[in-house]
Amino acid sequence: LVDSAHASISISLFIILLLLATATIAVATLMDTQHRRSHLLILGALALGISMTLALVAAFDYPYRGFIRIDETPIRTFISSHVEQ
């Protein structure tokens, strides 16, 4: 069960997320603020948050092999205890 995990996030969902991220950055870029430095800070924070969200979605696509790993010991213990019965 654990070893059979494969890509579960469809490419269309990832493309939709990427398009939404691009649209959000475009709208934020078109906003006009009085202070250029604060505008760039807000835009940078927004871009960082969106890129981290996309990276998180990509990392959770492979929960047992990605850079954010989920411990598989509880699942293996559960499976082995139910197979023995």
PDB file of N, CA, C and O in Angstrom:
ATOM      1  N   LEU A   1       0.829  -1.199   0.000  1.00  0.00           N
ATOM      2  CA  LEU A   1       0.000   0.000   0.000  1.00  0.00           C
ATOM      3  C   LEU A   1       0.869   1.257   0.000  1.00  0.00           C
ATOM      4  O   LEU A   1       0.650   2.183  -0.782  1.00  0.00           O
ATOM      5  N   VAL A   2       1.852   1.270   0.886  1.00  0.00           N
ATOM      6  CA  VAL A   2       2.738   2.432   0.975  1.00  0.00           C
ATOM      7  C   VAL A   2       3.609   2.541  -0.262  1.00  0.00           C
ATOM      8  O   VAL A   2       3.822   3.634  -0.787  1.00  0.00           O
ATOM      9  N   ASP A   3       4.114   1.399  -0.728  1.00  0.00           N
ATOM     10  CA  ASP A   3       4.999   1.413  -1.894  1.00  0.00           C
ATOM     11  C   ASP A   3       4.256   1.701  -3.194  1.00  0.00           C
ATOM     12  O   ASP A   3       4.876   2.075  -4.189  1.00  0.00           O
ATOM     13  N   SER A   4       2.950   1.533  -3.196  1.00  0.00           N
ATOM     14  CA  SER A   4       2.192   1.763  -4.423  1.00  0.00           C
ATOM     15  C   SER A   4       1.749   3.214  -4.573  1.00  0.00           C
ATOM     16  O   SER A   4       1.038   3.539  -5.524  1.00  0.00           O
ATOM     17  N   ALA A   5       2.149   4.085  -3.663  1.00  0.00           N
ATOM     18  CA  ALA A   5       1.775   5.500  -3.765  1.00  0.00           C
ATOM     19  C   ALA A   5       2.413   6.098  -5.018  1.00  0.00           C
ATOM     20  O   ALA A   5       3.604   5.916  -5.268  1.00  0.00           O
ATOM     21  N   HIS A   6       1.625   6.797  -5.781  1.00  0.00           N
ATOM     22  CA  HIS A   6       2.123   7.431  -6.992  1.00  0.00           C
ATOM     23  C   HIS A   6       1.515   8.826  -7.088  1.00  0.00           C
ATOM     24  O   HIS A   6       0.766   9.246  -6.206  1.00  0.00           O
ATOM     25  N   ALA A   7       1.832   9.521  -8.134  1.00  0.00           N
ATOM     26  CA  ALA A   7       1.356  10.893  -8.305  1.00  0.00           C
ATOM     27  C   ALA A   7      -0.160  10.942  -8.239  1.00  0.00           C
ATOM     28  O   ALA A   7      -0.848  10.210  -8.951  1.00  0.00           O
ATOM     29  N   SER A   8      -0.674  11.809  -7.381  1.00  0.00           N
ATOM     30  CA  SER A   8      -2.122  11.889  -7.218  1.00  0.00           C
ATOM     31  C   SER A   8      -2.676  13.250  -7.625  1.00  0.00           C
ATOM     32  O   SER A   8      -3.883  13.395  -7.816  1.00  0.00           O
ATOM     33  N   ILE A   9      -1.832  14.216  -7.754  1.00  0.00           N
ATOM     34  CA  ILE A   9      -2.285  15.555  -8.143  1.00  0.00           C
ATOM     35  C   ILE A   9      -2.220  15.652  -9.660  1.00  0.00           C
ATOM     36  O   ILE A   9      -1.158  15.500 -10.266  1.00  0.00           O
ATOM     37  N   SER A  10      -3.358  15.904 -10.250  1.00  0.00           N
ATOM     38  CA  SER A  10      -3.391  15.952 -11.714  1.00  0.00           C
ATOM     39  C   SER A  10      -2.662  17.188 -12.219  1.00  0.00           C
ATOM     40  O   SER A  10      -2.547  18.200 -11.528  1.00  0.00           O
ATOM     41  N   ILE A  11      -2.182  17.073 -13.427  1.00  0.00           N
ATOM     42  CA  ILE A  11      -1.463  18.192 -14.041  1.00  0.00           C
ATOM     43  C   ILE A  11      -2.403  19.373 -14.259  1.00  0.00           C
ATOM     44  O   ILE A  11      -1.977  20.527 -14.203  1.00  0.00           O
ATOM     45  N   SER A  12      -3.681  19.086 -14.508  1.00  0.00           N
ATOM     46  CA  SER A  12      -4.636  20.185 -14.710  1.00  0.00           C
ATOM     47  C   SER A  12      -4.825  20.996 -13.434  1.00  0.00           C
ATOM     48  O   SER A  12      -4.956  22.218 -13.495  1.00  0.00           O
ATOM     49  N   LEU A  13      -4.840  20.330 -12.270  1.00  0.00           N
ATOM     50  CA  LEU A  13      -4.957  21.066 -11.004  1.00  0.00           C
ATOM     51  C   LEU A  13      -3.729  21.937 -10.787  1.00  0.00           C
ATOM     52  O   LEU A  13      -3.849  23.084 -10.354  1.00  0.00           O
ATOM     53  N   PHE A  14      -2.565  21.409 -11.081  1.00  0.00           N
ATOM     54  CA  PHE A  14      -1.341  22.189 -10.910  1.00  0.00           C
ATOM     55  C   PHE A  14      -1.311  23.379 -11.861  1.00  0.00           C
ATOM     56  O   PHE A  14      -0.838  24.452 -11.488  1.00  0.00           O
ATOM     57  N   ILE A  15      -1.809  23.205 -13.083  1.00  0.00           N
ATOM     58  CA  ILE A  15      -1.866  24.312 -14.042  1.00  0.00           C
ATOM     59  C   ILE A  15      -2.847  25.376 -13.572  1.00  0.00           C
ATOM     60  O   ILE A  15      -2.581  26.571 -13.701  1.00  0.00           O
ATOM     61  N   ILE A  16      -3.986  24.942 -13.026  1.00  0.00           N
ATOM     62  CA  ILE A  16      -4.961  25.907 -12.495  1.00  0.00           C
ATOM     63  C   ILE A  16      -4.352  26.707 -11.351  1.00  0.00           C
ATOM     64  O   ILE A  16      -4.525  27.924 -11.284  1.00  0.00           O
ATOM     65  N   LEU A  17      -3.641  26.032 -10.451  1.00  0.00           N
ATOM     66  CA  LEU A  17      -2.984  26.737  -9.344  1.00  0.00           C
ATOM     67  C   LEU A  17      -1.941  27.717  -9.866  1.00  0.00           C
ATOM     68  O   LEU A  17      -1.810  28.826  -9.348  1.00  0.00           O
ATOM     69  N   LEU A  18      -1.208  27.311 -10.879  1.00  0.00           N
ATOM     70  CA  LEU A  18      -0.197  28.193 -11.459  1.00  0.00           C
ATOM     71  C   LEU A  18      -0.831  29.408 -12.128  1.00  0.00           C
ATOM     72  O   LEU A  18      -0.310  30.517 -12.008  1.00  0.00           O
ATOM     73  N   LEU A  19      -1.944  29.217 -12.829  1.00  0.00           N
ATOM     74  CA  LEU A  19      -2.653  30.339 -13.444  1.00  0.00           C
ATOM     75  C   LEU A  19      -3.221  31.296 -12.399  1.00  0.00           C
ATOM     76  O   LEU A  19      -3.149  32.514 -12.561  1.00  0.00           O
ATOM     77  N   LEU A  20      -3.784  30.740 -11.330  1.00  0.00           N
ATOM     78  CA  LEU A  20      -4.287  31.597 -10.251  1.00  0.00           C
ATOM     79  C   LEU A  20      -3.164  32.385  -9.594  1.00  0.00           C
ATOM     80  O   LEU A  20      -3.336  33.554  -9.252  1.00  0.00           O
ATOM     81  N   ALA A  21      -2.026  31.748  -9.421  1.00  0.00           N
ATOM     82  CA  ALA A  21      -0.876  32.439  -8.837  1.00  0.00           C
ATOM     83  C   ALA A  21      -0.405  33.566  -9.751  1.00  0.00           C
ATOM     84  O   ALA A  21      -0.095  34.662  -9.283  1.00  0.00           O
ATOM     85  N   THR A  22      -0.352  33.298 -11.044  1.00  0.00           N
ATOM     86  CA  THR A  22       0.058  34.323 -12.002  1.00  0.00           C
ATOM     87  C   THR A  22      -0.921  35.493 -12.021  1.00  0.00           C
ATOM     88  O   THR A  22      -0.511  36.652 -12.071  1.00  0.00           O
ATOM     89  N   ALA A  23      -2.214  35.184 -11.981  1.00  0.00           N
ATOM     90  CA  ALA A  23      -3.227  36.244 -11.964  1.00  0.00           C
ATOM     91  C   ALA A  23      -3.128  37.075 -10.688  1.00  0.00           C
ATOM     92  O   ALA A  23      -3.283  38.296 -10.728  1.00  0.00           O
ATOM     93  N   THR A  24      -2.873  36.422  -9.562  1.00  0.00           N
ATOM     94  CA  THR A  24      -2.751  37.150  -8.292  1.00  0.00           C
ATOM     95  C   THR A  24      -1.555  38.091  -8.316  1.00  0.00           C
ATOM     96  O   THR A  24      -1.656  39.241  -7.890  1.00  0.00           O
ATOM     97  N   ILE A  25      -0.433  37.607  -8.810  1.00  0.00           N
ATOM     98  CA  ILE A  25       0.762  38.449  -8.901  1.00  0.00           C
ATOM     99  C   ILE A  25       0.525  39.601  -9.881  1.00  0.00           C
ATOM    100  O   ILE A  25       0.962  40.724  -9.631  1.00  0.00           O
ATOM    101  N   ALA A  26      -0.164  39.331 -10.996  1.00  0.00           N
ATOM    102  CA  ALA A  26      -0.439  40.386 -11.984  1.00  0.00           C
ATOM    103  C   ALA A  26      -1.326  41.474 -11.384  1.00  0.00           C
ATOM    104  O   ALA A  26      -1.068  42.662 -11.579  1.00  0.00           O
ATOM    105  N   VAL A  27      -2.363  41.078 -10.660  1.00  0.00           N
ATOM    106  CA  VAL A  27      -3.254  42.070 -10.034  1.00  0.00           C
ATOM    107  C   VAL A  27      -2.496  42.864  -8.977  1.00  0.00           C
ATOM    108  O   VAL A  27      -2.660  44.079  -8.871  1.00  0.00           O
ATOM    109  N   ALA A  28      -1.671  42.179  -8.197  1.00  0.00           N
ATOM    110  CA  ALA A  28      -0.898  42.876  -7.168  1.00  0.00           C
ATOM    111  C   ALA A  28       0.110  43.831  -7.793  1.00  0.00           C
ATOM    112  O   ALA A  28       0.404  44.880  -7.220  1.00  0.00           O
ATOM    113  N   THR A  29       0.638  43.484  -8.947  1.00  0.00           N
ATOM    114  CA  THR A  29       1.581  44.371  -9.626  1.00  0.00           C
ATOM    115  C   THR A  29       0.886  45.628 -10.135  1.00  0.00           C
ATOM    116  O   THR A  29       1.463  46.715 -10.114  1.00  0.00           O
ATOM    117  N   LEU A  30      -0.350  45.477 -10.590  1.00  0.00           N
ATOM    118  CA  LEU A  30      -1.085  46.620 -11.120  1.00  0.00           C
ATOM    119  C   LEU A  30      -1.638  47.553 -10.037  1.00  0.00           C
ATOM    120  O   LEU A  30      -2.017  48.689 -10.321  1.00  0.00           O
ATOM    121  N   MET A  31      -1.679  47.062  -8.799  1.00  0.00           N
ATOM    122  CA  MET A  31      -2.129  47.944  -7.707  1.00  0.00           C
ATOM    123  C   MET A  31      -1.169  49.117  -7.591  1.00  0.00           C
ATOM    124  O   MET A  31       0.039  48.975  -7.782  1.00  0.00           O
ATOM    125  N   ASP A  32      -1.723  50.260  -7.277  1.00  0.00           N
ATOM    126  CA  ASP A  32      -0.869  51.434  -7.151  1.00  0.00           C
ATOM    127  C   ASP A  32      -0.842  51.868  -5.695  1.00  0.00           C
ATOM    128  O   ASP A  32      -1.877  52.187  -5.111  1.00  0.00           O
ATOM    129  N   THR A  33       0.329  51.875  -5.126  1.00  0.00           N
ATOM    130  CA  THR A  33       0.492  52.371  -3.763  1.00  0.00           C
ATOM    131  C   THR A  33       1.350  53.631  -3.797  1.00  0.00           C
ATOM    132  O   THR A  33       2.092  53.869  -4.751  1.00  0.00           O
ATOM    133  N   GLN A  34       1.239  54.408  -2.772  1.00  0.00           N
ATOM    134  CA  GLN A  34       2.000  55.654  -2.701  1.00  0.00           C
ATOM    135  C   GLN A  34       3.491  55.407  -2.458  1.00  0.00           C
ATOM    136  O   GLN A  34       4.338  56.176  -2.911  1.00  0.00           O
ATOM    137  N   HIS A  35       3.795  54.346  -1.750  1.00  0.00           N
ATOM    138  CA  HIS A  35       5.182  54.070  -1.387  1.00  0.00           C
ATOM    139  C   HIS A  35       5.690  52.877  -2.189  1.00  0.00           C
ATOM    140  O   HIS A  35       5.200  51.759  -2.032  1.00  0.00           O
ATOM    141  N   ARG A  36       6.648  53.116  -3.023  1.00  0.00           N
ATOM    142  CA  ARG A  36       7.173  52.073  -3.910  1.00  0.00           C
ATOM    143  C   ARG A  36       7.818  50.938  -3.130  1.00  0.00           C
ATOM    144  O   ARG A  36       7.669  49.772  -3.495  1.00  0.00           O
ATOM    145  N   ARG A  37       8.522  51.263  -2.075  1.00  0.00           N
ATOM    146  CA  ARG A  37       9.212  50.247  -1.286  1.00  0.00           C
ATOM    147  C   ARG A  37       8.216  49.305  -0.609  1.00  0.00           C
ATOM    148  O   ARG A  37       8.436  48.094  -0.590  1.00  0.00           O
ATOM    149  N   SER A  38       7.143  49.830  -0.062  1.00  0.00           N
ATOM    150  CA  SER A  38       6.142  48.972   0.576  1.00  0.00           C
ATOM    151  C   SER A  38       5.411  48.130  -0.466  1.00  0.00           C
ATOM    152  O   SER A  38       5.051  46.984  -0.197  1.00  0.00           O
ATOM    153  N   HIS A  39       5.190  48.694  -1.652  1.00  0.00           N
ATOM    154  CA  HIS A  39       4.554  47.935  -2.724  1.00  0.00           C
ATOM    155  C   HIS A  39       5.414  46.738  -3.125  1.00  0.00           C
ATOM    156  O   HIS A  39       4.898  45.636  -3.311  1.00  0.00           O
ATOM    157  N   LEU A  40       6.715  46.952  -3.257  1.00  0.00           N
ATOM    158  CA  LEU A  40       7.618  45.858  -3.599  1.00  0.00           C
ATOM    159  C   LEU A  40       7.701  44.831  -2.477  1.00  0.00           C
ATOM    160  O   LEU A  40       7.826  43.634  -2.737  1.00  0.00           O
ATOM    161  N   LEU A  41       7.630  45.290  -1.239  1.00  0.00           N
ATOM    162  CA  LEU A  41       7.647  44.376  -0.102  1.00  0.00           C
ATOM    163  C   LEU A  41       6.392  43.500  -0.089  1.00  0.00           C
ATOM    164  O   LEU A  41       6.477  42.290   0.122  1.00  0.00           O
ATOM    165  N   ILE A  42       5.242  44.107  -0.314  1.00  0.00           N
ATOM    166  CA  ILE A  42       3.990  43.358  -0.363  1.00  0.00           C
ATOM    167  C   ILE A  42       4.011  42.369  -1.527  1.00  0.00           C
ATOM    168  O   ILE A  42       3.616  41.214  -1.368  1.00  0.00           O
ATOM    169  N   LEU A  43       4.464  42.810  -2.678  1.00  0.00           N
ATOM    170  CA  LEU A  43       4.533  41.943  -3.852  1.00  0.00           C
ATOM    171  C   LEU A  43       5.506  40.784  -3.633  1.00  0.00           C
ATOM    172  O   LEU A  43       5.225  39.654  -4.032  1.00  0.00           O
ATOM    173  N   GLY A  44       6.633  41.057  -3.008  1.00  0.00           N
ATOM    174  CA  GLY A  44       7.603  39.999  -2.704  1.00  0.00           C
ATOM    175  C   GLY A  44       7.053  38.978  -1.719  1.00  0.00           C
ATOM    176  O   GLY A  44       7.257  37.775  -1.881  1.00  0.00           O
ATOM    177  N   ALA A  45       6.353  39.467  -0.696  1.00  0.00           N
ATOM    178  CA  ALA A  45       5.753  38.559   0.282  1.00  0.00           C
ATOM    179  C   ALA A  45       4.665  37.701  -0.361  1.00  0.00           C
ATOM    180  O   ALA A  45       4.540  36.515  -0.057  1.00  0.00           O
ATOM    181  N   LEU A  46       3.892  38.301  -1.237  1.00  0.00           N
ATOM    182  CA  LEU A  46       2.852  37.559  -1.949  1.00  0.00           C
ATOM    183  C   LEU A  46       3.468  36.508  -2.863  1.00  0.00           C
ATOM    184  O   LEU A  46       2.987  35.376  -2.908  1.00  0.00           O
ATOM    185  N   ALA A  47       4.508  36.857  -3.580  1.00  0.00           N
ATOM    186  CA  ALA A  47       5.173  35.897  -4.465  1.00  0.00           C
ATOM    187  C   ALA A  47       5.805  34.762  -3.662  1.00  0.00           C
ATOM    188  O   ALA A  47       5.761  33.607  -4.084  1.00  0.00           O
ATOM    189  N   LEU A  48       6.384  35.078  -2.522  1.00  0.00           N
ATOM    190  CA  LEU A  48       6.970  34.051  -1.667  1.00  0.00           C
ATOM    191  C   LEU A  48       5.901  33.103  -1.144  1.00  0.00           C
ATOM    192  O   LEU A  48       6.090  31.886  -1.152  1.00  0.00           O
ATOM    193  N   GLY A  49       4.778  33.651  -0.691  1.00  0.00           N
ATOM    194  CA  GLY A  49       3.694  32.811  -0.195  1.00  0.00           C
ATOM    195  C   GLY A  49       3.118  31.900  -1.258  1.00  0.00           C
ATOM    196  O   GLY A  49       2.827  30.733  -0.995  1.00  0.00           O
ATOM    197  N   ILE A  50       2.952  32.431  -2.458  1.00  0.00           N
ATOM    198  CA  ILE A  50       2.409  31.621  -3.554  1.00  0.00           C
ATOM    199  C   ILE A  50       3.403  30.541  -3.965  1.00  0.00           C
ATOM    200  O   ILE A  50       3.009  29.399  -4.203  1.00  0.00           O
ATOM    201  N   SER A  51       4.679  30.885  -4.050  1.00  0.00           N
ATOM    202  CA  SER A  51       5.668  29.880  -4.448  1.00  0.00           C
ATOM    203  C   SER A  51       5.795  28.788  -3.390  1.00  0.00           C
ATOM    204  O   SER A  51       5.995  27.621  -3.730  1.00  0.00           O
ATOM    205  N   MET A  52       5.682  29.149  -2.117  1.00  0.00           N
ATOM    206  CA  MET A  52       5.724  28.140  -1.061  1.00  0.00           C
ATOM    207  C   MET A  52       4.497  27.238  -1.125  1.00  0.00           C
ATOM    208  O   MET A  52       4.599  26.040  -0.863  1.00  0.00           O
ATOM    209  N   THR A  53       3.339  27.798  -1.470  1.00  0.00           N
ATOM    210  CA  THR A  53       2.130  26.989  -1.603  1.00  0.00           C
ATOM    211  C   THR A  53       2.263  26.004  -2.755  1.00  0.00           C
ATOM    212  O   THR A  53       1.903  24.835  -2.609  1.00  0.00           O
ATOM    213  N   LEU A  54       2.771  26.453  -3.893  1.00  0.00           N
ATOM    214  CA  LEU A  54       2.982  25.546  -5.021  1.00  0.00           C
ATOM    215  C   LEU A  54       4.011  24.470  -4.682  1.00  0.00           C
ATOM    216  O   LEU A  54       3.849  23.315  -5.078  1.00  0.00           O
ATOM    217  N   ALA A  55       5.054  24.831  -3.964  1.00  0.00           N
ATOM    218  CA  ALA A  55       6.052  23.845  -3.556  1.00  0.00           C
ATOM    219  C   ALA A  55       5.450  22.825  -2.597  1.00  0.00           C
ATOM    220  O   ALA A  55       5.787  21.642  -2.652  1.00  0.00           O
ATOM    221  N   LEU A  56       4.560  23.279  -1.721  1.00  0.00           N
ATOM    222  CA  LEU A  56       3.894  22.374  -0.788  1.00  0.00           C
ATOM    223  C   LEU A  56       2.982  21.402  -1.514  1.00  0.00           C
ATOM    224  O   LEU A  56       2.936  20.219  -1.174  1.00  0.00           O
ATOM    225  N   VAL A  57       2.260  21.887  -2.507  1.00  0.00           N
ATOM    226  CA  VAL A  57       1.405  21.011  -3.310  1.00  0.00           C
ATOM    227  C   VAL A  57       2.252  19.967  -4.022  1.00  0.00           C
ATOM    228  O   VAL A  57       1.888  18.792  -4.058  1.00  0.00           O
ATOM    229  N   ALA A  58       3.364  20.380  -4.582  1.00  0.00           N
ATOM    230  CA  ALA A  58       4.258  19.438  -5.273  1.00  0.00           C
ATOM    231  C   ALA A  58       4.872  18.443  -4.292  1.00  0.00           C
ATOM    232  O   ALA A  58       5.038  17.273  -4.634  1.00  0.00           O
ATOM    233  N   ALA A  59       5.209  18.879  -3.090  1.00  0.00           N
ATOM    234  CA  ALA A  59       5.813  17.983  -2.102  1.00  0.00           C
ATOM    235  C   ALA A  59       4.815  16.957  -1.604  1.00  0.00           C
ATOM    236  O   ALA A  59       5.185  15.806  -1.372  1.00  0.00           O
ATOM    237  N   PHE A  60       3.569  17.340  -1.434  1.00  0.00           N
ATOM    238  CA  PHE A  60       2.563  16.400  -0.960  1.00  0.00           C
ATOM    239  C   PHE A  60       2.112  15.427  -2.037  1.00  0.00           C
ATOM    240  O   PHE A  60       1.376  14.483  -1.751  1.00  0.00           O
ATOM    241  N   ASP A  61       2.546  15.647  -3.270  1.00  0.00           N
ATOM    242  CA  ASP A  61       2.230  14.716  -4.342  1.00  0.00           C
ATOM    243  C   ASP A  61       2.943  13.379  -4.110  1.00  0.00           C
ATOM    244  O   ASP A  61       2.422  12.329  -4.486  1.00  0.00           O
ATOM    245  N   TYR A  62       4.115  13.412  -3.501  1.00  0.00           N
ATOM    246  CA  TYR A  62       4.864  12.202  -3.156  1.00  0.00           C
ATOM    247  C   TYR A  62       5.157  12.230  -1.650  1.00  0.00           C
ATOM    248  O   TYR A  62       6.248  12.633  -1.245  1.00  0.00           O
ATOM    249  N   PRO A  63       4.203  11.810  -0.823  1.00  0.00           N
ATOM    250  CA  PRO A  63       4.346  11.981   0.630  1.00  0.00           C
ATOM    251  C   PRO A  63       5.444  11.138   1.272  1.00  0.00           C
ATOM    252  O   PRO A  63       5.924  11.492   2.349  1.00  0.00           O
ATOM    253  N   TYR A  64       5.854  10.044   0.651  1.00  0.00           N
ATOM    254  CA  TYR A  64       6.849   9.175   1.270  1.00  0.00           C
ATOM    255  C   TYR A  64       8.234   9.317   0.650  1.00  0.00           C
ATOM    256  O   TYR A  64       9.188   8.701   1.126  1.00  0.00           O
ATOM    257  N   ARG A  65       8.360  10.135  -0.426  1.00  0.00           N
ATOM    258  CA  ARG A  65       9.646  10.268  -1.098  1.00  0.00           C
ATOM    259  C   ARG A  65      10.093  11.707  -1.286  1.00  0.00           C
ATOM    260  O   ARG A  65      11.255  11.933  -1.624  1.00  0.00           O
ATOM    261  N   GLY A  66       9.240  12.673  -1.085  1.00  0.00           N
ATOM    262  CA  GLY A  66       9.570  14.068  -1.352  1.00  0.00           C
ATOM    263  C   GLY A  66      10.452  14.675  -0.280  1.00  0.00           C
ATOM    264  O   GLY A  66      10.937  13.976   0.610  1.00  0.00           O
ATOM    265  N   PHE A  67      10.656  15.970  -0.371  1.00  0.00           N
ATOM    266  CA  PHE A  67      11.491  16.627   0.633  1.00  0.00           C
ATOM    267  C   PHE A  67      10.734  16.875   1.936  1.00  0.00           C
ATOM    268  O   PHE A  67      11.354  17.191   2.951  1.00  0.00           O
ATOM    269  N   ILE A  68       9.404  16.736   1.928  1.00  0.00           N
ATOM    270  CA  ILE A  68       8.608  16.723   3.155  1.00  0.00           C
ATOM    271  C   ILE A  68       8.083  15.302   3.283  1.00  0.00           C
ATOM    272  O   ILE A  68       7.097  14.939   2.641  1.00  0.00           O
ATOM    273  N   ARG A  69       8.731  14.509   4.097  1.00  0.00           N
ATOM    274  CA  ARG A  69       8.393  13.084   4.184  1.00  0.00           C
ATOM    275  C   ARG A  69       7.470  12.803   5.358  1.00  0.00           C
ATOM    276  O   ARG A  69       7.598  13.385   6.435  1.00  0.00           O
ATOM    277  N   ILE A  70       6.544  11.897   5.116  1.00  0.00           N
ATOM    278  CA  ILE A  70       5.648  11.416   6.152  1.00  0.00           C
ATOM    279  C   ILE A  70       6.185  10.072   6.605  1.00  0.00           C
ATOM    280  O   ILE A  70       6.538   9.230   5.779  1.00  0.00           O
ATOM    281  N   ASP A  71       6.249   9.866   7.912  1.00  0.00           N
ATOM    282  CA  ASP A  71       6.754   8.612   8.445  1.00  0.00           C
ATOM    283  C   ASP A  71       5.776   7.494   8.102  1.00  0.00           C
ATOM    284  O   ASP A  71       4.586   7.584   8.402  1.00  0.00           O
ATOM    285  N   GLU A  72       6.284   6.454   7.477  1.00  0.00           N
ATOM    286  CA  GLU A  72       5.423   5.363   7.044  1.00  0.00           C
ATOM    287  C   GLU A  72       5.332   4.235   8.062  1.00  0.00           C
ATOM    288  O   GLU A  72       4.623   3.257   7.822  1.00  0.00           O
ATOM    289  N   THR A  73       6.024   4.338   9.185  1.00  0.00           N
ATOM    290  CA  THR A  73       6.036   3.279  10.180  1.00  0.00           C
ATOM    291  C   THR A  73       4.642   2.956  10.720  1.00  0.00           C
ATOM    292  O   THR A  73       4.305   1.775  10.803  1.00  0.00           O
ATOM    293  N   PRO A  74       3.807   3.944  11.094  1.00  0.00           N
ATOM    294  CA  PRO A  74       2.474   3.587  11.593  1.00  0.00           C
ATOM    295  C   PRO A  74       1.616   2.839  10.571  1.00  0.00           C
ATOM    296  O   PRO A  74       0.861   1.937  10.933  1.00  0.00           O
ATOM    297  N   ILE A  75       1.729   3.211   9.309  1.00  0.00           N
ATOM    298  CA  ILE A  75       0.948   2.540   8.274  1.00  0.00           C
ATOM    299  C   ILE A  75       1.438   1.111   8.088  1.00  0.00           C
ATOM    300  O   ILE A  75       0.633   0.187   7.982  1.00  0.00           O
ATOM    301  N   ARG A  76       2.750   0.925   8.049  1.00  0.00           N
ATOM    302  CA  ARG A  76       3.312  -0.424   7.886  1.00  0.00           C
ATOM    303  C   ARG A  76       2.960  -1.303   9.087  1.00  0.00           C
ATOM    304  O   ARG A  76       2.662  -2.485   8.915  1.00  0.00           O
ATOM    305  N   THR A  77       2.990  -0.741  10.308  1.00  0.00           N
ATOM    306  CA  THR A  77       2.626  -1.489  11.496  1.00  0.00           C
ATOM    307  C   THR A  77       1.160  -1.910  11.436  1.00  0.00           C
ATOM    308  O   THR A  77       0.827  -3.050  11.761  1.00  0.00           O
ATOM    309  N   PHE A  78       0.293  -1.004  11.026  1.00  0.00           N
ATOM    310  CA  PHE A  78      -1.130  -1.312  10.910  1.00  0.00           C
ATOM    311  C   PHE A  78      -1.371  -2.398   9.875  1.00  0.00           C
ATOM    312  O   PHE A  78      -2.147  -3.323  10.113  1.00  0.00           O
ATOM    313  N   ILE A  79      -0.721  -2.293   8.746  1.00  0.00           N
ATOM    314  CA  ILE A  79      -0.905  -3.292   7.686  1.00  0.00           C
ATOM    315  C   ILE A  79      -0.387  -4.655   8.136  1.00  0.00           C
ATOM    316  O   ILE A  79      -1.049  -5.673   7.932  1.00  0.00           O
ATOM    317  N   SER A  80       0.785  -4.675   8.743  1.00  0.00           N
ATOM    318  CA  SER A  80       1.350  -5.962   9.159  1.00  0.00           C
ATOM    319  C   SER A  80       0.534  -6.601  10.277  1.00  0.00           C
ATOM    320  O   SER A  80       0.448  -7.827  10.349  1.00  0.00           O
ATOM    321  N   SER A  81      -0.063  -5.800  11.147  1.00  0.00           N
ATOM    322  CA  SER A  81      -0.878  -6.366  12.217  1.00  0.00           C
ATOM    323  C   SER A  81      -2.198  -6.905  11.700  1.00  0.00           C
ATOM    324  O   SER A  81      -2.739  -7.840  12.292  1.00  0.00           O
ATOM    325  N   HIS A  82      -2.730  -6.366  10.640  1.00  0.00           N
ATOM    326  CA  HIS A  82      -3.990  -6.848  10.087  1.00  0.00           C
ATOM    327  C   HIS A  82      -3.791  -7.995   9.096  1.00  0.00           C
ATOM    328  O   HIS A  82      -4.714  -8.772   8.850  1.00  0.00           O
ATOM    329  N   VAL A  83      -2.615  -8.099   8.540  1.00  0.00           N
ATOM    330  CA  VAL A  83      -2.339  -9.197   7.619  1.00  0.00           C
ATOM    331  C   VAL A  83      -2.143 -10.487   8.417  1.00  0.00           C
ATOM    332  O   VAL A  83      -2.498 -11.569   7.949  1.00  0.00           O
ATOM    333  N   GLU A  84      -1.580 -10.371   9.614  1.00  0.00           N
ATOM    334  CA  GLU A  84      -1.307 -11.553  10.444  1.00  0.00           C
ATOM    335  C   GLU A  84      -2.600 -12.170  10.960  1.00  0.00           C
ATOM    336  O   GLU A  84      -2.630 -13.370  11.233  1.00  0.00           O
ATOM    337  N   GLN A  85      -3.651 -11.404  11.101  1.00  0.00           N
ATOM    338  CA  GLN A  85      -4.884 -11.919  11.694  1.00  0.00           C
ATOM    339  C   GLN A  85      -5.628 -12.792  10.785  1.00  0.00           C
ATOM    340  O   GLN A  85      -6.689 -13.300  11.147  1.00  0.00           O
TER     341      GLN A  85
END
